[in-house]
Amino acid sequence: MKMNCFRPAYAKRLIAKATLNHRGNAVGTAEMIDPNRKAVAAGSATYMILSPEASNNE
């Protein structure tokens, strides 16, 4: 996971938006926005989504 912080967030509430960009070996992104609609942070992560059957074979 990688996070980039752009500016301090002084608001009591922030808006977080996340998307899954690719399934299987998944790539996800997220963005944190303050009430003025300015981005305060963004991040991305790469991970693998396993089915329940695959996790039982360990």
PDB file with one MODEL, atoms N, CA, C and O in Angstrom:
MODEL        1
ATOM      1  N   MET A   1       0.837  -1.160   0.000  1.00  0.00           N
ATOM      2  CA  MET A   1       0.000   0.000   0.000  1.00  0.00           C
ATOM      3  C   MET A   1       0.891   1.236   0.000  1.00  0.00           C
ATOM      4  O   MET A   1       1.931   1.277   0.658  1.00  0.00           O
ATOM      5  N   LYS A   2       0.464   2.228  -0.744  1.00  0.00           N
ATOM      6  CA  LYS A   2       1.187   3.494  -0.816  1.00  0.00           C
ATOM      7  C   LYS A   2       0.208   4.627  -0.587  1.00  0.00           C
ATOM      8  O   LYS A   2      -0.830   4.687  -1.247  1.00  0.00           O
ATOM      9  N   MET A   3       0.516   5.524   0.332  1.00  0.00           N
ATOM     10  CA  MET A   3      -0.320   6.697   0.605  1.00  0.00           C
ATOM     11  C   MET A   3       0.498   7.958   0.393  1.00  0.00           C
ATOM     12  O   MET A   3       1.661   8.034   0.788  1.00  0.00           O
ATOM     13  N   ASN A   4      -0.119   8.934  -0.228  1.00  0.00           N
ATOM     14  CA  ASN A   4       0.490  10.252  -0.403  1.00  0.00           C
ATOM     15  C   ASN A   4      -0.398  11.274   0.286  1.00  0.00           C
ATOM     16  O   ASN A   4      -1.590  11.363  -0.008  1.00  0.00           O
ATOM     17  N   CYS A   5       0.174  12.044   1.198  1.00  0.00           N
ATOM     18  CA  CYS A   5      -0.551  13.108   1.891  1.00  0.00           C
ATOM     19  C   CYS A   5      -0.193  14.429   1.228  1.00  0.00           C
ATOM     20  O   CYS A   5       0.983  14.746   1.054  1.00  0.00           O
ATOM     21  N   PHE A   6      -1.219  15.202   0.858  1.00  0.00           N
ATOM     22  CA  PHE A   6      -1.005  16.448   0.135  1.00  0.00           C
ATOM     23  C   PHE A   6      -1.055  17.670   1.029  1.00  0.00           C
ATOM     24  O   PHE A   6      -0.304  18.622   0.816  1.00  0.00           O
ATOM     25  N   ARG A   7      -1.937  17.661   2.038  1.00  0.00           N
ATOM     26  CA  ARG A   7      -2.107  18.822   2.907  1.00  0.00           C
ATOM     27  C   ARG A   7      -2.735  18.354   4.212  1.00  0.00           C
ATOM     28  O   ARG A   7      -3.330  17.277   4.251  1.00  0.00           O
ATOM     29  N   PRO A   8      -2.615  19.145   5.293  1.00  0.00           N
ATOM     30  CA  PRO A   8      -3.251  18.772   6.558  1.00  0.00           C
ATOM     31  C   PRO A   8      -4.777  18.785   6.426  1.00  0.00           C
ATOM     32  O   PRO A   8      -5.341  19.576   5.670  1.00  0.00           O
ATOM     33  N   ALA A   9      -5.412  17.916   7.157  1.00  0.00           N
ATOM     34  CA  ALA A   9      -6.880  17.849   7.152  1.00  0.00           C
ATOM     35  C   ALA A   9      -7.378  18.329   8.510  1.00  0.00           C
ATOM     36  O   ALA A   9      -7.240  17.624   9.510  1.00  0.00           O
ATOM     37  N   TYR A  10      -7.952  19.520   8.546  1.00  0.00           N
ATOM     38  CA  TYR A  10      -8.441  20.101   9.789  1.00  0.00           C
ATOM     39  C   TYR A  10      -9.935  19.880   9.993  1.00  0.00           C
ATOM     40  O   TYR A  10     -10.445  20.129  11.085  1.00  0.00           O
ATOM     41  N   ALA A  11     -10.632  19.430   8.991  1.00  0.00           N
ATOM     42  CA  ALA A  11     -12.075  19.235   9.080  1.00  0.00           C
ATOM     43  C   ALA A  11     -12.406  18.061   9.995  1.00  0.00           C
ATOM     44  O   ALA A  11     -11.618  17.126  10.140  1.00  0.00           O
ATOM     45  N   LYS A  12     -13.575  18.125  10.604  1.00  0.00           N
ATOM     46  CA  LYS A  12     -14.026  17.017  11.454  1.00  0.00           C
ATOM     47  C   LYS A  12     -14.465  15.821  10.622  1.00  0.00           C
ATOM     48  O   LYS A  12     -14.417  14.684  11.092  1.00  0.00           O
ATOM     49  N   ARG A  13     -14.897  16.072   9.378  1.00  0.00           N
ATOM     50  CA  ARG A  13     -15.330  14.993   8.491  1.00  0.00           C
ATOM     51  C   ARG A  13     -14.632  15.116   7.155  1.00  0.00           C
ATOM     52  O   ARG A  13     -14.428  16.215   6.641  1.00  0.00           O
ATOM     53  N   LEU A  14     -14.268  13.970   6.599  1.00  0.00           N
ATOM     54  CA  LEU A  14     -13.653  13.897   5.277  1.00  0.00           C
ATOM     55  C   LEU A  14     -14.476  12.945   4.420  1.00  0.00           C
ATOM     56  O   LEU A  14     -15.225  12.116   4.938  1.00  0.00           O
ATOM     57  N   ILE A  15     -14.334  13.067   3.135  1.00  0.00           N
ATOM     58  CA  ILE A  15     -14.994  12.166   2.193  1.00  0.00           C
ATOM     59  C   ILE A  15     -13.927  11.238   1.625  1.00  0.00           C
ATOM     60  O   ILE A  15     -12.875  11.693   1.175  1.00  0.00           O
ATOM     61  N   ALA A  16     -14.201   9.939   1.646  1.00  0.00           N
ATOM     62  CA  ALA A  16     -13.272   8.964   1.084  1.00  0.00           C
ATOM     63  C   ALA A  16     -13.947   8.272  -0.097  1.00  0.00           C
ATOM     64  O   ALA A  16     -15.087   7.818   0.005  1.00  0.00           O
ATOM     65  N   LYS A  17     -13.236   8.198  -1.210  1.00  0.00           N
ATOM     66  CA  LYS A  17     -13.723   7.505  -2.400  1.00  0.00           C
ATOM     67  C   LYS A  17     -12.707   6.428  -2.758  1.00  0.00           C
ATOM     68  O   LYS A  17     -11.504   6.686  -2.805  1.00  0.00           O
ATOM     69  N   ALA A  18     -13.198   5.229  -3.006  1.00  0.00           N
ATOM     70  CA  ALA A  18     -12.311   4.118  -3.358  1.00  0.00           C
ATOM     71  C   ALA A  18     -12.844   3.408  -4.592  1.00  0.00           C
ATOM     72  O   ALA A  18     -14.054   3.319  -4.801  1.00  0.00           O
ATOM     73  N   THR A  19     -11.925   2.906  -5.406  1.00  0.00           N
ATOM     74  CA  THR A  19     -12.304   2.138  -6.589  1.00  0.00           C
ATOM     75  C   THR A  19     -11.407   0.921  -6.716  1.00  0.00           C
ATOM     76  O   THR A  19     -10.235   0.947  -6.340  1.00  0.00           O
ATOM     77  N   LEU A  20     -11.977  -0.139  -7.248  1.00  0.00           N
ATOM     78  CA  LEU A  20     -11.231  -1.347  -7.574  1.00  0.00           C
ATOM     79  C   LEU A  20     -10.981  -1.300  -9.074  1.00  0.00           C
ATOM     80  O   LEU A  20     -11.920  -1.407  -9.863  1.00  0.00           O
ATOM     81  N   ASN A  21      -9.736  -1.142  -9.469  1.00  0.00           N
ATOM     82  CA  ASN A  21      -9.402  -0.911 -10.867  1.00  0.00           C
ATOM     83  C   ASN A  21      -9.226  -2.192 -11.682  1.00  0.00           C
ATOM     84  O   ASN A  21      -9.404  -2.170 -12.899  1.00  0.00           O
ATOM     85  N   HIS A  22      -8.885  -3.288 -11.046  1.00  0.00           N
ATOM     86  CA  HIS A  22      -8.620  -4.522 -11.779  1.00  0.00           C
ATOM     87  C   HIS A  22      -8.926  -5.692 -10.861  1.00  0.00           C
ATOM     88  O   HIS A  22      -8.511  -5.687  -9.702  1.00  0.00           O
ATOM     89  N   ARG A  23      -9.637  -6.688 -11.350  1.00  0.00           N
ATOM     90  CA  ARG A  23      -9.966  -7.860 -10.530  1.00  0.00           C
ATOM     91  C   ARG A  23      -8.894  -8.931 -10.662  1.00  0.00           C
ATOM     92  O   ARG A  23      -8.038  -8.861 -11.544  1.00  0.00           O
ATOM     93  N   GLY A  24      -8.946  -9.927  -9.773  1.00  0.00           N
ATOM     94  CA  GLY A  24      -7.909 -10.965  -9.752  1.00  0.00           C
ATOM     95  C   GLY A  24      -6.754 -10.469  -8.936  1.00  0.00           C
ATOM     96  O   GLY A  24      -6.859 -10.378  -7.713  1.00  0.00           O
ATOM     97  N   ASN A  25      -5.653 -10.145  -9.574  1.00  0.00           N
ATOM     98  CA  ASN A  25      -4.585  -9.415  -8.892  1.00  0.00           C
ATOM     99  C   ASN A  25      -5.050  -7.968  -8.848  1.00  0.00           C
ATOM    100  O   ASN A  25      -4.816  -7.208  -9.787  1.00  0.00           O
ATOM    101  N   ALA A  26      -5.699  -7.593  -7.778  1.00  0.00           N
ATOM    102  CA  ALA A  26      -6.457  -6.350  -7.724  1.00  0.00           C
ATOM    103  C   ALA A  26      -5.570  -5.138  -7.482  1.00  0.00           C
ATOM    104  O   ALA A  26      -4.594  -5.192  -6.734  1.00  0.00           O
ATOM    105  N   VAL A  27      -5.934  -4.064  -8.126  1.00  0.00           N
ATOM    106  CA  VAL A  27      -5.323  -2.766  -7.903  1.00  0.00           C
ATOM    107  C   VAL A  27      -6.451  -1.841  -7.476  1.00  0.00           C
ATOM    108  O   VAL A  27      -7.429  -1.666  -8.203  1.00  0.00           O
ATOM    109  N   GLY A  28      -6.314  -1.252  -6.299  1.00  0.00           N
ATOM    110  CA  GLY A  28      -7.331  -0.347  -5.798  1.00  0.00           C
ATOM    111  C   GLY A  28      -6.743   1.022  -5.530  1.00  0.00           C
ATOM    112  O   GLY A  28      -5.564   1.147  -5.200  1.00  0.00           O
ATOM    113  N   THR A  29      -7.561   2.043  -5.672  1.00  0.00           N
ATOM    114  CA  THR A  29      -7.123   3.401  -5.378  1.00  0.00           C
ATOM    115  C   THR A  29      -8.137   4.049  -4.440  1.00  0.00           C
ATOM    116  O   THR A  29      -9.311   3.680  -4.426  1.00  0.00           O
ATOM    117  N   ALA A  30      -7.674   5.009  -3.667  1.00  0.00           N
ATOM    118  CA  ALA A  30      -8.544   5.741  -2.748  1.00  0.00           C
ATOM    119  C   ALA A  30      -8.106   7.195  -2.706  1.00  0.00           C
ATOM    120  O   ALA A  30      -6.936   7.518  -2.916  1.00  0.00           O
ATOM    121  N   GLU A  31      -9.075   8.069  -2.431  1.00  0.00           N
ATOM    122  CA  GLU A  31      -8.797   9.498  -2.329  1.00  0.00           C
ATOM    123  C   GLU A  31      -9.586  10.053  -1.147  1.00  0.00           C
ATOM    124  O   GLU A  31     -10.756   9.718  -0.961  1.00  0.00           O
ATOM    125  N   MET A  32      -8.943  10.897  -0.353  1.00  0.00           N
ATOM    126  CA  MET A  32      -9.588  11.574   0.769  1.00  0.00           C
ATOM    127  C   MET A  32      -9.751  13.039   0.396  1.00  0.00           C
ATOM    128  O   MET A  32      -8.798  13.688  -0.034  1.00  0.00           O
ATOM    129  N   ILE A  33     -10.974  13.560   0.564  1.00  0.00           N
ATOM    130  CA  ILE A  33     -11.305  14.923   0.149  1.00  0.00           C
ATOM    131  C   ILE A  33     -11.884  15.671   1.355  1.00  0.00           C
ATOM    132  O   ILE A  33     -12.662  15.107   2.123  1.00  0.00           O
ATOM    133  N   ASP A  34     -11.499  16.945   1.516  1.00  0.00           N
ATOM    134  CA  ASP A  34     -12.053  17.753   2.598  1.00  0.00           C
ATOM    135  C   ASP A  34     -13.379  18.383   2.147  1.00  0.00           C
ATOM    136  O   ASP A  34     -13.744  18.266   0.977  1.00  0.00           O
ATOM    137  N   PRO A  35     -14.100  19.046   3.053  1.00  0.00           N
ATOM    138  CA  PRO A  35     -15.394  19.630   2.674  1.00  0.00           C
ATOM    139  C   PRO A  35     -15.305  20.682   1.557  1.00  0.00           C
ATOM    140  O   PRO A  35     -16.309  20.955   0.899  1.00  0.00           O
ATOM    141  N   ASN A  36     -14.139  21.268   1.333  1.00  0.00           N
ATOM    142  CA  ASN A  36     -13.950  22.233   0.248  1.00  0.00           C
ATOM    143  C   ASN A  36     -13.626  21.561  -1.077  1.00  0.00           C
ATOM    144  O   ASN A  36     -13.286  22.232  -2.051  1.00  0.00           O
ATOM    145  N   ARG A  37     -13.732  20.232  -1.116  1.00  0.00           N
ATOM    146  CA  ARG A  37     -13.466  19.427  -2.312  1.00  0.00           C
ATOM    147  C   ARG A  37     -11.999  19.458  -2.733  1.00  0.00           C
ATOM    148  O   ARG A  37     -11.688  19.273  -3.909  1.00  0.00           O
ATOM    149  N   LYS A  38     -11.105  19.688  -1.786  1.00  0.00           N
ATOM    150  CA  LYS A  38      -9.671  19.627  -2.075  1.00  0.00           C
ATOM    151  C   LYS A  38      -9.132  18.283  -1.584  1.00  0.00           C
ATOM    152  O   LYS A  38      -9.468  17.835  -0.487  1.00  0.00           O
ATOM    153  N   ALA A  39      -8.304  17.653  -2.394  1.00  0.00           N
ATOM    154  CA  ALA A  39      -7.730  16.358  -2.020  1.00  0.00           C
ATOM    155  C   ALA A  39      -6.710  16.553  -0.906  1.00  0.00           C
ATOM    156  O   ALA A  39      -5.831  17.409  -1.004  1.00  0.00           O
ATOM    157  N   VAL A  40      -6.830  15.757   0.152  1.00  0.00           N
ATOM    158  CA  VAL A  40      -5.863  15.809   1.239  1.00  0.00           C
ATOM    159  C   VAL A  40      -4.935  14.601   1.228  1.00  0.00           C
ATOM    160  O   VAL A  40      -3.833  14.666   1.772  1.00  0.00           O
ATOM    161  N   ALA A  41      -5.367  13.494   0.611  1.00  0.00           N
ATOM    162  CA  ALA A  41      -4.526  12.303   0.530  1.00  0.00           C
ATOM    163  C   ALA A  41      -5.049  11.387  -0.571  1.00  0.00           C
ATOM    164  O   ALA A  41      -6.226  11.428  -0.929  1.00  0.00           O
ATOM    165  N   ALA A  42      -4.159  10.568  -1.095  1.00  0.00           N
ATOM    166  CA  ALA A  42      -4.533   9.562  -2.089  1.00  0.00           C
ATOM    167  C   ALA A  42      -3.630   8.356  -1.890  1.00  0.00           C
ATOM    168  O   ALA A  42      -2.502   8.479  -1.415  1.00  0.00           O
ATOM    169  N   GLY A  43      -4.132   7.214  -2.253  1.00  0.00           N
ATOM    170  CA  GLY A  43      -3.340   6.014  -2.087  1.00  0.00           C
ATOM    171  C   GLY A  43      -3.707   4.944  -3.094  1.00  0.00           C
ATOM    172  O   GLY A  43      -4.724   5.028  -3.783  1.00  0.00           O
ATOM    173  N   SER A  44      -2.852   3.939  -3.161  1.00  0.00           N
ATOM    174  CA  SER A  44      -3.113   2.792  -4.019  1.00  0.00           C
ATOM    175  C   SER A  44      -2.577   1.537  -3.346  1.00  0.00           C
ATOM    176  O   SER A  44      -1.660   1.591  -2.526  1.00  0.00           O
ATOM    177  N   ALA A  45      -3.161   0.426  -3.709  1.00  0.00           N
ATOM    178  CA  ALA A  45      -2.739  -0.860  -3.151  1.00  0.00           C
ATOM    179  C   ALA A  45      -2.899  -1.936  -4.208  1.00  0.00           C
ATOM    180  O   ALA A  45      -3.799  -1.871  -5.045  1.00  0.00           O
ATOM    181  N   THR A  46      -2.022  -2.920  -4.163  1.00  0.00           N
ATOM    182  CA  THR A  46      -2.106  -4.088  -5.032  1.00  0.00           C
ATOM    183  C   THR A  46      -2.250  -5.311  -4.130  1.00  0.00           C
ATOM    184  O   THR A  46      -1.479  -5.475  -3.185  1.00  0.00           O
ATOM    185  N   TYR A  47      -3.216  -6.159  -4.410  1.00  0.00           N
ATOM    186  CA  TYR A  47      -3.460  -7.332  -3.593  1.00  0.00           C
ATOM    187  C   TYR A  47      -4.158  -8.388  -4.436  1.00  0.00           C
ATOM    188  O   TYR A  47      -4.536  -8.132  -5.579  1.00  0.00           O
ATOM    189  N   MET A  48      -4.324  -9.565  -3.871  1.00  0.00           N
ATOM    190  CA  MET A  48      -4.978 -10.660  -4.588  1.00  0.00           C
ATOM    191  C   MET A  48      -6.244 -11.058  -3.847  1.00  0.00           C
ATOM    192  O   MET A  48      -6.226 -11.237  -2.629  1.00  0.00           O
ATOM    193  N   ILE A  49      -7.335 -11.194  -4.576  1.00  0.00           N
ATOM    194  CA  ILE A  49      -8.603 -11.640  -3.999  1.00  0.00           C
ATOM    195  C   ILE A  49      -8.715 -13.136  -4.230  1.00  0.00           C
ATOM    196  O   ILE A  49      -8.686 -13.604  -5.368  1.00  0.00           O
ATOM    197  N   LEU A  50      -8.843 -13.885  -3.136  1.00  0.00           N
ATOM    198  CA  LEU A  50      -8.951 -15.342  -3.210  1.00  0.00           C
ATOM    199  C   LEU A  50     -10.385 -15.770  -2.958  1.00  0.00           C
ATOM    200  O   LEU A  50     -11.108 -15.136  -2.189  1.00  0.00           O
ATOM    201  N   SER A  51     -10.787 -16.841  -3.607  1.00  0.00           N
ATOM    202  CA  SER A  51     -12.110 -17.404  -3.342  1.00  0.00           C
ATOM    203  C   SER A  51     -12.048 -18.181  -2.030  1.00  0.00           C
ATOM    204  O   SER A  51     -10.958 -18.560  -1.604  1.00  0.00           O
ATOM    205  N   PRO A  52     -13.191 -18.430  -1.372  1.00  0.00           N
ATOM    206  CA  PRO A  52     -13.183 -19.209  -0.126  1.00  0.00           C
ATOM    207  C   PRO A  52     -12.595 -20.605  -0.324  1.00  0.00           C
ATOM    208  O   PRO A  52     -11.959 -21.135   0.587  1.00  0.00           O
ATOM    209  N   GLU A  53     -12.794 -21.207  -1.492  1.00  0.00           N
ATOM    210  CA  GLU A  53     -12.251 -22.534  -1.756  1.00  0.00           C
ATOM    211  C   GLU A  53     -10.728 -22.510  -1.773  1.00  0.00           C
ATOM    212  O   GLU A  53     -10.095 -23.449  -1.288  1.00  0.00           O
ATOM    213  N   ALA A  54     -10.136 -21.474  -2.312  1.00  0.00           N
ATOM    214  CA  ALA A  54      -8.675 -21.379  -2.389  1.00  0.00           C
ATOM    215  C   ALA A  54      -8.072 -21.215  -1.005  1.00  0.00           C
ATOM    216  O   ALA A  54      -6.983 -21.727  -0.744  1.00  0.00           O
ATOM    217  N   SER A  55      -8.762 -20.507  -0.107  1.00  0.00           N
ATOM    218  CA  SER A  55      -8.204 -20.309   1.230  1.00  0.00           C
ATOM    219  C   SER A  55      -8.304 -21.573   2.081  1.00  0.00           C
ATOM    220  O   SER A  55      -7.559 -21.696   3.053  1.00  0.00           O
ATOM    221  N   ASN A  56      -9.193 -22.518   1.759  1.00  0.00           N
ATOM    222  CA  ASN A  56      -9.313 -23.772   2.498  1.00  0.00           C
ATOM    223  C   ASN A  56      -8.230 -24.772   2.132  1.00  0.00           C
ATOM    224  O   ASN A  56      -8.033 -25.745   2.860  1.00  0.00           O
ATOM    225  N   ASN A  57      -7.521 -24.568   1.030  1.00  0.00           N
ATOM    226  CA  ASN A  57      -6.486 -25.511   0.577  1.00  0.00           C
ATOM    227  C   ASN A  57      -5.143 -25.278   1.233  1.00  0.00           C
ATOM    228  O   ASN A  57      -4.178 -25.956   0.879  1.00  0.00           O
ATOM    229  N   GLU A  58      -5.030 -24.354   2.172  1.00  0.00           N
ATOM    230  CA  GLU A  58      -3.736 -24.062   2.800  1.00  0.00           C
ATOM    231  C   GLU A  58      -3.289 -25.144   3.727  1.00  0.00           C
ATOM    232  O   GLU A  58      -2.219 -25.039   4.328  1.00  0.00           O
TER     233      GLU A  58
ENDMDL
END
